[in-house]
Amino acid sequence: MIARLLKPEESWRWNQVMAAAFEWDFDLEKAKAEAAREKTEEELREQARNRCFGALSDDGKILYGCVNSREYTCRFDGGAYKLGGIGGVSTLPPYRHNGAIRASLSASLRDMYENGFTFSYLYPFSTQYYRKFGYEVGAEARRWVMPLADIRPKDVGGTIEQIFPGDDFSPLLEVYNACFGDCNMSAVRDRYDAGLEKAKLMEEHRYVYVWRNEAGAPRGLMIAHKTREDGAVVMDCNHTFGAQNENGFLFCDMEALSALLFFVKSAFSADYDKISFTTRREIDLTSLVGENNSASCSMFWNGMLRVVNVRRVLENCSCRGTGCVRIAVEDTILPENCGTWKLTFAPGQVNFVEKTEEQPDVSLTINAFSALICGARDVHSLAWIPDAVVHNAAAPFAGVFYAKPCFMLDLF
């Protein structure tokens, strides 16, 4: 078996593998013609963002499986870094369990490391499976379901505008940037979502609204469609794996949340029973729920993250206070990340990072390190991570491993 980067003109091969693996429709001749077609400059730029690695038979005739990596720019502790969004992980059924995905994903991660990537992210079919490749659950999300009859939102003024196909969608990007500007792993965007702008919203019965405050600034958005759940009519604004930007409910602050809920209650109470939407972990709406309120909240994990370059992350992570922590990292795929890293930090100073032979204060797999340094876990999690071994409990871990907003809203 050999693993290599597949050429753009071979795209029909990996599309065929994915179609067979996921039981999609597939037209071979059309796929071959599309692969051979001369591309526009914009298409070539988009093509360059996607790098597909495949595991092939030694003679190259059979593509056993493949992994696609799409380049994004993501936020981390105030900076912007390259992130590889993993998708299209697929193997032809006759060749499953023969190491094709391990070979393809390992080659993809190696390519990321050598091309200046700092992070990788994926949406797993199995968290346990992808932990074998260094990924860890990274973004905790909360799904809220609120009966319109039970909520008492405040009228804070401002205006609601409805966005139709062909309208200006830039206000949605303004809301997104305001909501996710301080959020680790969130993708840096130049538009809210190209697919949404091209969607046949009216045919799909999806509706887009933006709330502007009294100063005219976009501060909240809602992308909704009607569903039914346990006999109730629900205004569904949840983003999910299959619909990352097809639905949405984003608000920059409590004022924006109040405005959106007031709009929903005043405009839709006659037609809907409930509203359902998703928030990040740190947005706690418990105060909106009372003892006689049938609102509910459930948690789910929104993807898995991985650090690709440990040195770069340690050099650029935001630390609190002054101290020195020695972190031993184990990475079975990228040996450059392995070893004991000595991180020295102080307010107003650039982090100093070096490899050391000194005794580590803590030993972590790349999985645990990734979740901790990105803020999806904190110092209190160390006691509950099976592969974490604390050697020096007096080390200033709280200055390095503390909770931070961490969320991805893009689908690969």
C-alpha positions as CSV (number, residue, x, y, z in Angstrom):
1,M,0.0,0.0,0.0
2,I,1.2,3.5,-0.8
3,A,-0.3,6.8,0.5
4,R,0.1,10.0,-1.5
5,L,-1.4,13.3,-2.4
6,L,-4.0,12.8,-5.2
7,K,-3.8,15.2,-8.1
8,P,-6.8,17.5,-9.0
9,E,-7.3,15.6,-12.2
10,E,-7.8,12.5,-10.1
11,S,-10.8,14.0,-8.3
12,W,-13.2,11.5,-10.0
13,R,-11.3,8.7,-8.2
14,W,-11.9,10.0,-4.7
15,N,-15.4,11.1,-5.6
16,Q,-16.1,7.6,-6.7
17,V,-14.8,6.2,-3.4
18,M,-16.9,8.5,-1.4
19,A,-20.0,7.8,-3.4
20,A,-19.5,4.0,-2.9
21,A,-18.7,4.4,0.8
22,F,-21.6,6.8,1.6
23,E,-24.0,5.3,-1.0
24,W,-24.3,8.6,-2.9
25,D,-25.4,9.0,-6.5
26,F,-22.5,9.1,-8.9
27,D,-22.0,9.6,-12.6
28,L,-18.6,8.4,-13.6
29,E,-18.4,10.0,-17.0
30,K,-19.6,13.3,-15.7
31,A,-17.1,13.1,-12.8
32,K,-14.2,12.4,-15.2
33,A,-15.3,15.3,-17.5
34,E,-15.5,17.7,-14.5
35,A,-12.0,16.6,-13.4
36,A,-10.5,17.2,-16.8
37,R,-12.3,20.5,-17.4
38,E,-10.2,23.7,-17.5
39,K,-10.8,25.6,-14.3
40,T,-11.3,29.4,-13.8
41,E,-8.9,31.3,-11.5
42,E,-11.4,31.3,-8.7
43,E,-12.0,27.5,-9.1
44,L,-8.2,27.0,-9.0
45,R,-7.9,28.9,-5.8
46,E,-10.7,26.9,-4.2
47,Q,-9.1,23.7,-5.6
48,A,-5.8,24.7,-3.9
49,R,-7.5,24.8,-0.6
50,N,-8.4,21.1,-0.8
51,R,-5.7,18.4,-0.6
52,C,-6.9,14.9,-0.8
53,F,-4.7,12.0,0.3
54,G,-5.4,8.5,-0.7
55,A,-4.2,5.0,0.1
56,L,-3.6,3.0,-3.1
57,S,-2.5,-0.5,-4.1
58,D,1.2,-0.8,-4.8
59,D,0.6,-0.6,-8.6
60,G,-1.6,2.5,-8.1
61,K,-4.6,1.0,-9.8
62,I,-6.9,0.7,-6.8
63,L,-7.7,3.6,-4.5
64,Y,-8.6,1.9,-1.3
65,G,-9.6,5.0,0.7
66,C,-9.1,8.7,1.0
67,V,-9.1,11.7,3.3
68,N,-9.7,15.3,2.3
69,S,-8.2,18.3,4.1
70,R,-9.6,21.8,3.4
71,E,-7.5,24.8,4.4
72,Y,-9.1,27.3,6.7
73,T,-7.8,30.2,8.8
74,C,-8.9,29.8,12.4
75,R,-8.7,32.0,15.5
76,F,-6.6,31.0,18.5
77,D,-5.9,33.2,21.6
78,G,-6.1,36.4,19.6
79,G,-4.1,35.2,16.5
80,A,-5.0,33.6,13.1
81,Y,-3.6,30.3,12.1
82,K,-3.9,27.7,9.4
83,L,-6.3,24.8,10.1
84,G,-7.0,21.7,8.2
85,G,-10.6,20.7,8.1
86,I,-10.8,17.0,7.6
87,G,-13.7,15.5,5.6
88,G,-14.6,12.9,3.1
89,V,-13.0,10.1,5.1
90,S,-14.0,7.0,3.2
91,T,-12.9,3.5,2.2
92,L,-14.3,1.2,-0.4
93,P,-16.2,-1.6,1.5
94,P,-14.0,-4.5,0.3
95,Y,-10.8,-2.8,1.7
96,R,-12.1,-1.6,5.1
97,H,-10.0,-2.5,8.2
98,N,-6.8,-2.7,6.2
99,G,-5.2,0.6,7.3
100,A,-6.2,2.8,4.4
101,I,-7.6,5.6,6.6
102,R,-4.6,5.5,9.0
103,A,-2.2,5.8,6.0
104,S,-4.2,8.6,4.4
105,L,-4.8,10.6,7.5
106,S,-1.2,10.2,8.7
107,A,-0.1,11.5,5.3
108,S,-2.5,14.4,5.5
109,L,-1.3,15.4,9.0
110,R,2.3,15.2,7.9
111,D,1.5,17.4,4.9
112,M,-0.2,19.9,7.3
113,Y,2.8,20.0,9.6
114,E,5.2,20.6,6.7
115,N,3.1,23.3,5.2
116,G,2.6,25.6,8.2
117,F,-0.7,24.3,9.6
118,T,-1.2,24.7,13.3
119,F,-4.5,22.9,13.9
120,S,-6.8,20.3,12.5
121,Y,-10.6,19.8,13.0
122,L,-13.1,17.2,12.1
123,Y,-16.7,15.9,12.8
124,P,-16.4,12.3,13.8
125,F,-18.6,9.3,13.2
126,S,-16.9,7.9,16.3
127,T,-14.9,9.9,18.9
128,Q,-13.0,6.8,20.0
129,Y,-11.9,6.1,16.4
130,Y,-10.4,9.5,15.8
131,R,-8.7,9.6,19.2
132,K,-6.3,7.1,17.7
133,F,-5.1,9.9,15.4
134,G,-4.7,12.5,18.1
135,Y,-8.0,14.3,17.9
136,E,-10.1,15.1,21.0
137,V,-13.6,16.4,21.6
138,G,-13.2,20.1,21.4
139,A,-16.5,22.1,21.3
140,E,-19.3,21.6,23.8
141,A,-22.6,22.9,22.4
142,R,-26.0,23.3,24.1
143,R,-29.3,22.8,22.4
144,W,-32.1,24.8,24.0
145,V,-35.8,24.2,23.4
146,M,-38.1,27.0,24.7
147,P,-41.9,27.1,24.6
148,L,-43.0,30.5,23.4
149,A,-45.8,30.5,26.0
150,D,-43.3,30.3,28.8
151,I,-40.7,33.0,27.8
152,R,-41.1,36.6,28.8
153,P,-38.5,38.5,26.6
154,K,-38.0,42.2,27.0
155,D,-38.6,44.6,24.2
156,V,-35.3,46.4,23.7
157,G,-36.1,48.2,20.6
158,G,-34.1,48.1,17.4
159,T,-35.3,46.7,14.1
160,I,-35.7,43.3,12.5
161,E,-35.1,42.9,8.8
162,Q,-35.8,39.9,6.7
163,I,-33.1,38.8,4.2
164,F,-34.4,37.4,0.9
165,P,-32.4,35.7,-1.9
166,G,-30.5,38.3,-3.8
167,D,-30.3,40.7,-0.8
168,D,-27.2,41.9,0.9
169,F,-26.0,39.1,3.3
170,S,-23.1,41.1,4.7
171,P,-25.0,41.9,8.0
172,L,-24.8,38.2,8.8
173,L,-21.0,38.3,8.6
174,E,-20.9,41.2,10.9
175,V,-23.0,39.3,13.5
176,Y,-20.8,36.2,13.1
177,N,-17.6,38.2,13.6
178,A,-18.9,39.9,16.6
179,C,-20.0,36.6,18.1
180,F,-16.9,34.6,17.3
181,G,-14.1,37.1,17.3
182,D,-12.8,35.8,20.6
183,C,-13.6,32.1,20.0
184,N,-10.8,29.6,19.5
185,M,-11.0,27.3,16.4
186,S,-13.7,29.5,14.8
187,A,-13.0,30.1,11.1
188,V,-12.1,33.5,9.8
189,R,-14.6,34.2,7.0
190,D,-14.9,36.8,4.2
191,R,-18.6,36.1,3.9
192,Y,-21.1,34.5,6.1
193,D,-21.8,31.5,3.9
194,A,-21.6,31.3,0.1
195,G,-24.0,28.4,0.0
196,L,-26.7,30.3,1.9
197,E,-26.5,33.2,-0.5
198,K,-27.1,30.8,-3.4
199,A,-29.8,28.7,-1.7
200,K,-33.4,28.7,-2.9
201,L,-34.6,29.8,0.5
202,M,-38.2,30.3,-0.3
203,E,-38.5,26.8,-1.9
204,E,-36.7,25.3,1.1
205,H,-39.0,27.2,3.6
206,R,-36.0,28.7,5.3
207,Y,-36.2,32.3,6.5
208,V,-33.4,34.7,7.5
209,Y,-33.7,37.6,9.9
210,V,-31.2,40.1,11.2
211,W,-31.7,42.3,14.3
212,R,-30.1,45.8,14.4
213,N,-29.8,47.7,17.6
214,E,-30.9,51.4,18.0
215,A,-27.5,52.5,16.5
216,G,-28.2,50.4,13.4
217,A,-25.5,47.8,14.1
218,P,-26.3,44.1,13.2
219,R,-26.2,42.3,16.5
220,G,-28.3,39.1,16.1
221,L,-29.4,36.7,13.3
222,M,-31.9,33.9,13.0
223,I,-32.1,31.3,10.2
224,A,-35.1,29.1,10.8
225,H,-37.4,26.5,9.3
226,K,-40.4,24.7,10.7
227,T,-40.2,21.2,12.1
228,R,-42.4,19.1,14.3
229,E,-41.3,17.4,17.5
230,D,-43.5,15.4,19.8
231,G,-46.6,16.9,18.4
232,A,-45.3,20.5,18.8
233,V,-44.6,22.9,16.0
234,V,-41.0,24.1,16.4
235,M,-39.1,27.0,14.9
236,D,-35.8,25.1,14.4
237,C,-32.7,27.3,14.3
238,N,-30.2,24.6,15.2
239,H,-27.0,24.2,13.3
240,T,-26.0,20.6,13.0
241,F,-23.3,18.5,11.3
242,G,-25.4,18.3,8.1
243,A,-26.5,21.9,8.3
244,Q,-23.8,24.0,9.8
245,N,-25.0,27.3,8.2
246,E,-28.4,26.2,6.9
247,N,-29.9,27.3,10.2
248,G,-28.6,29.6,12.9
249,F,-29.3,31.7,16.0
250,L,-26.5,34.0,16.9
251,F,-26.6,36.9,19.3
252,C,-23.8,39.1,20.5
253,D,-25.2,39.9,23.9
254,M,-28.2,39.7,26.2
255,E,-29.8,42.7,24.4
256,A,-29.6,40.9,21.1
257,L,-31.0,37.7,22.6
258,S,-33.9,39.6,24.1
259,A,-34.6,41.2,20.8
260,L,-34.7,37.9,18.8
261,L,-36.9,36.2,21.4
262,F,-39.2,39.1,21.6
263,F,-39.6,39.1,17.8
264,V,-40.2,35.3,17.7
265,K,-42.8,35.5,20.5
266,S,-44.7,38.5,19.1
267,A,-44.6,37.4,15.4
268,F,-44.9,33.6,15.6
269,S,-46.8,32.6,18.7
270,A,-50.0,31.9,16.7
271,D,-48.1,29.4,14.4
272,Y,-45.4,27.9,16.5
273,D,-45.2,26.2,19.9
274,K,-41.5,26.3,20.6
275,I,-38.2,27.7,19.4
276,S,-35.0,25.6,19.4
277,F,-31.5,26.8,18.9
278,T,-27.9,26.0,19.7
279,T,-25.3,28.0,21.8
280,R,-21.7,27.5,22.8
281,R,-20.9,26.1,26.2
282,E,-20.2,29.4,28.0
283,I,-23.6,30.9,27.0
284,D,-25.8,29.9,30.0
285,L,-29.4,30.7,29.6
286,T,-30.6,28.9,32.8
287,S,-32.0,32.1,34.2
288,L,-34.6,32.0,31.4
289,V,-35.9,28.7,32.8
290,G,-38.3,28.6,35.8
291,E,-39.8,25.7,37.8
292,N,-43.0,25.9,35.8
293,N,-41.2,26.3,32.5
294,S,-41.0,23.3,30.2
295,A,-37.9,24.6,28.5
296,S,-35.1,22.1,28.2
297,C,-31.4,22.0,27.4
298,S,-29.3,19.2,26.1
299,M,-25.5,19.0,25.4
300,F,-23.7,17.6,22.4
301,W,-20.1,17.7,21.1
302,N,-19.6,19.8,18.0
303,G,-16.5,18.2,16.5
304,M,-12.9,17.2,17.5
305,L,-9.8,19.3,17.4
306,R,-6.1,18.5,17.1
307,V,-2.9,20.5,17.5
308,V,-0.6,20.0,14.5
309,N,2.4,22.0,15.7
310,V,3.0,22.0,19.5
311,R,5.8,24.5,19.4
312,R,3.9,27.1,17.5
313,V,0.9,26.7,19.8
314,L,3.0,27.1,23.0
315,E,4.8,30.1,21.6
316,N,1.5,31.9,20.9
317,C,-0.9,30.7,23.6
318,S,-2.2,33.3,26.0
319,C,-1.0,32.6,29.6
320,R,-2.1,34.0,32.9
321,G,0.4,35.3,35.5
322,T,4.0,34.3,35.7
323,G,5.5,30.9,35.7
324,C,7.1,27.9,34.0
325,V,5.5,24.6,33.1
326,R,7.2,21.6,31.6
327,I,4.8,19.6,29.4
328,A,5.7,16.2,28.0
329,V,3.7,15.5,24.9
330,E,3.3,12.1,23.1
331,D,2.2,12.2,19.4
332,T,2.3,8.9,17.6
333,I,1.9,10.5,14.1
334,L,4.0,13.6,14.3
335,P,7.2,12.8,16.3
336,E,8.3,16.5,16.0
337,N,5.7,17.2,18.7
338,C,7.0,14.6,21.1
339,G,9.3,15.4,24.0
340,T,9.2,17.7,27.1
341,W,8.4,21.3,26.3
342,K,9.4,24.0,28.7
343,L,7.1,27.0,28.6
344,T,8.1,30.1,30.5
345,F,5.5,33.0,30.6
346,A,5.0,36.4,32.2
347,P,2.7,39.4,31.6
348,G,3.7,41.6,28.7
349,Q,6.4,39.1,27.5
350,V,6.6,36.7,24.6
351,N,6.3,33.1,25.6
352,F,9.7,31.3,25.8
353,V,9.5,27.7,24.6
354,E,12.3,25.1,24.4
355,K,12.8,21.4,24.5
356,T,14.3,20.2,27.8
357,E,15.6,17.0,29.4
358,E,14.2,18.2,32.8
359,Q,11.5,16.2,34.6
360,P,8.1,17.1,33.2
361,D,5.4,18.6,35.4
362,V,2.8,16.8,33.4
363,S,2.7,14.1,30.7
364,L,0.0,14.4,28.1
365,T,-1.0,12.7,24.8
366,I,-1.5,15.1,21.9
367,N,-5.2,14.6,22.4
368,A,-5.3,15.8,26.0
369,F,-2.8,18.6,25.2
370,S,-5.0,19.8,22.3
371,A,-8.2,20.1,24.4
372,L,-6.4,21.7,27.3
373,I,-4.4,24.4,25.4
374,C,-7.4,25.4,23.3
375,G,-9.6,25.9,26.3
376,A,-12.0,23.1,25.8
377,R,-10.8,21.7,29.1
378,D,-9.1,23.4,32.0
379,V,-6.8,22.7,34.9
380,H,-9.5,20.9,36.8
381,S,-9.9,18.4,34.0
382,L,-6.4,17.1,34.5
383,A,-7.6,14.8,37.3
384,W,-10.2,13.3,35.0
385,I,-8.2,12.7,31.8
386,P,-7.2,9.0,31.7
387,D,-3.9,9.6,29.9
388,A,-2.8,12.7,31.8
389,V,-0.1,12.1,34.5
390,V,0.7,15.0,36.8
391,H,4.2,14.8,38.2
392,N,4.3,18.1,40.0
393,A,1.0,19.3,41.4
394,A,2.5,22.6,42.4
395,A,3.2,23.7,38.8
396,P,1.2,26.7,37.7
397,F,-1.1,24.8,35.3
398,A,-3.9,27.2,35.8
399,G,-1.9,29.9,34.0
400,V,-1.8,27.7,30.8
401,F,-4.8,25.4,31.0
402,Y,-7.9,27.5,31.5
403,A,-11.4,27.5,30.0
404,K,-11.7,29.6,26.8
405,P,-14.5,30.0,24.2
406,C,-13.9,27.2,21.7
407,F,-16.2,26.4,18.8
408,M,-16.3,25.7,15.1
409,L,-19.3,26.6,12.9
410,D,-17.9,25.5,9.5
411,L,-18.5,22.2,7.9
412,F,-15.8,20.4,5.9
